[in-house]
Structures are given as structure tokens and as C-alpha cells.
Amino acid sequence: MLTEHYSYFSHRECEYFPCHPGADPENFNCLFCYCPLYLLGPRCGGSFTLLPDGRKDCGGCLYPHRREGYGEIVRRYGEIAGAMPKE
């Protein structure tokens, strides 16, 4: 019987928890601490702003941190792999 406990992890003892201002600490998934969708740029699906130097600022985005976000991100791993540079 699958429990899916692997799809949610909340690291409450992290000195940055929760790392996004205004996030609900009761529903904050730390599993994707570094968002695997970042490299998709504007196709990531999250809410971000662009800094003057062109980098993404994801400070206001909770897409990878929502409890139900695990399945959405895992389904996009093919897209993530396709966006990685080929050597």
C-alpha cells in the first residue's frame, strides 16, 4: 500500500523555514528546496519576476512548495531533462 509520504517533507528546523514570505508553514513542502523547474525559464509555471540582469526572482513563488505540487513537478521531468544542455 503506497502512502505517498515521500512526496512531502517539511524541514521546520531549517533556519530559513519557511523561506518564502507569507507562506503557510503548515502546508510548506521543502522537498524541492531548489526548484527543478527554474531552468525552464518563463515556461516554469510559477510566479516570478525578472531582475534587471535577467535572472529570475522566485521569492514570491510557492509552486514547488505546495503540498500537491509533487506530482505536477514529477510529470514535467521529461521537459526538464530536455531543457538541460547536451554535452
Buried (B, 14 or more C-beta within 10 A) or exposed (E): EEEEEEBBEBBEEEEEBBBBEEBEEEBBBBBBEEBBBBBBEEEBBBEBEEEEEEEBEBEEBBBBBBBEBBEEBEEBEEEBEEBEEEE
